[in-house]
């Protein structure tokens, strides 16, 4: 492999550790929750808050960090996030009450909200256009690896006293890796140019791109900046007529992503498998580990083929597969009284695994990739943070309401999953009429489209 290309991948892997923390600290509650409920006898509402606290923190982090990233830079904002990850992990692991645990989870959510927009943004801005989709999808791959690691930690620590505390302590390791690693990666060349640091930007591009392409890349970025220079950056521009389509894409892709039920599965698959007849927590956790494995393998496929197949074809395939699998899960619960227990387990577990597979190759990486691509440079930090906010806003309501709905007839008869199926079918129309193909286009060429 070319040396510069290898260096680009190494830098991307370091930055994507933020995604690993994202996945770990959102996924760990799935396997920790049965033991937390056993210790503190949580109600459904308290359970929703313990899970949802990370998502509330994510909303705050995504809103606060947009302007900070534009002011401080993509690199330093990720260092700040790593420090917050360390603090939040400690508070959660040492919690002596549900309130303290919720506070720790809020801290973790704050850090996750930061990296959920800053890492994809950073990856998009350092990547050559021909592999941008692959590099930004590293973030989603890291999320899935983090989820898998959290499930494996849950299975490994299940037999220990204070097992859920050990699961939270494990989050220190990737937080330390991110904190140390970010000191050794370069700043985004696009951000450096936005601050007038042309020579620094050239130095970064010379490290990562072919020499003959550097001047062309600099010229494209400078031209895009020159076109915007006479107008002061204003968050209200995001709501202007010329950016209406990017705004709808940024909101819509995350609405579909979250209300397809992904985090009901990521946070509550242990409970879903229990509803399907798996007896012990350990057995349900083992089935949940399979969710993490399928998620990771499928994301690897997306990393390999996203730039080759294009955005829209992958969305069409993924949305169709998720709709069929969600309908299968819904049918399994609806007919639970008339089918055998073994068939119920097979349909529910198989449906979840197939759902995860199709989600991970499409909706999973596509949300982060599209919001990193479609906005103009001048407001990209703020706009991307707004997209991230919508992710957490929708995620919160899905995750908070799932345990409440699961305790009603909607949980017993599969109605929850039919609602998710309807959202995915809407996603096919959204892809057809709003999403446009960005495969192989430079960020500057995409920005030119909105003029």
Secondary structure, DSSP 8 states (H G I E B T S, - for coil): --HHHHHHHHHHHHHTHHHHHHHHHHHHHHHHHHHHHHHH---HHHHHHHHHHHHHHHHHHHHHHHHHHHHH-HHHHHHHHHHHHHHHHHHHHT-SSHHHHHHHHHHHHHHHHHHHHHHHHHHHHHS-GGGHHHHHHHHHHHHHHHHHHHHHHHHHHTTSTTHHHHHHHTHHHHHHHHHHHGGGS---HHHHHHTT-HHHHHHHHHHHS-HHHHHHHHHHHHHHHHHHTTS---GGGGGSGGGHHHHHHHHHHHHHHHHTTHHHHHHHHHHHHHHTT--SHHHHHHHHHHHHHHHHHHHHHHHHHHHHH-HHHHHHHHHHHHHHHHHHHHHHHHTTTTS-HHHHHHHHHHHHHHHHHHHHTTHHHHHHHHHHHSS-GGGHHHHHHHHHHHHHHHHHHHHHHHHHHHTSHHHHTTHHHHHHHHHHHHHHHHHHHT----TT--HHHHHHHT-
